[in-house]
Amino acid sequence: MSRKNEMLEEYDFSKGKRGPVIPQKGKTRITIFIDTDILEWFRDEAEREGQGYQTSINQALRNYIKQDKRPIQEIVKEVVRNELRVLKKAS
């Protein structure tokens, strides 16, 4: 009997499931496309900081959504008012 046949007899994966994953509470598994340079940057940063790159991506997204939550109209009004003040002082 060849070594290949021994392996087939020794291991029976007929009832196995492809890629079973133990779900983690509060996590959702997705597939997305990320630009290669962005992914490389997160991997490099994560390695330097000693954490996983997915953790770094999650933190960056979390930081982004915690930014200014005012409606865009309020932000634009504030910027325009500030610019008008600067112009008024300059004239």
N, C-alpha and C positions, 0 to 999 in steps of 0.2 A: 504494500500500500504506500502511495507517495505521501510526502509531507503535507501537500495541499489537501488531500483527502482526509488526513488525520485532523487537520484543523476544522474542516467542514463537519466532521462527526463530533468533534469535541465541543464546538460552539454552535448552538442552535438559536438563531436570531429570528426565527419565523414568526414569533409573537412580539418582536420588538417594535417599538415606535420610533419613527424618525424624529430626532431632535427634541425629545421630551425636556421641558424646562420647568423647574420648580418655580412657580410664581412667587414674586416678592411683593409684599404688601406695599402699596403706594407706588408701584412701578408698573409701566406698561411697555411691552416689547413692541417696537416698531422697526420698519426698515425705511431709511431715508437716504437721499444722495446728498453728500456734503462735498464741497470743493476740496480737492486733494491738499492744496496749500493750507486751507483752514484746519483740516483734520491733522495734518502734520504739526502745525503750530500748537494745537491743543495737546497732542501726544508729547511733544517736546516739553511744553510747560508742565504737564502733569508729571512727567518723569523727573523734572527738576524739583518739583514740589513734593514728590513722593506720594502721589495719589493717582487714581485712575483718570484717564482722559474723559470718560463719560461723566464722571463727577465734576470735572472742570467745565464741561459743556453745560451741564445742569446748573452749575453755579452762575455761569455767564448769562444764561437765559433768565435765571431767577433775578439777578441784578438788573437786567434790562427791564423786566416787567415791574420792578419796584420803583422805577424812575417816575418822574412827574406824571401824576394821574389826572391832571386837569384836562378839560376838553381842549382840543387844538385851537379853538377860537379864542379862548382865554390866553393861551400862550402867545398867539399871534398878536393879540391886542397889547399885551405887555411889551413885546419886542418893538412894536410900532411906536408905542408911547415913549419907550426909552430912546429910540432913534430920533423921534421928534424933539425930545429934550436936548439931545446932543446937538442937533441942527440949530435949535433955537439959541443955545449958549454960544455956538460958533458964529452966529450972525450979529 
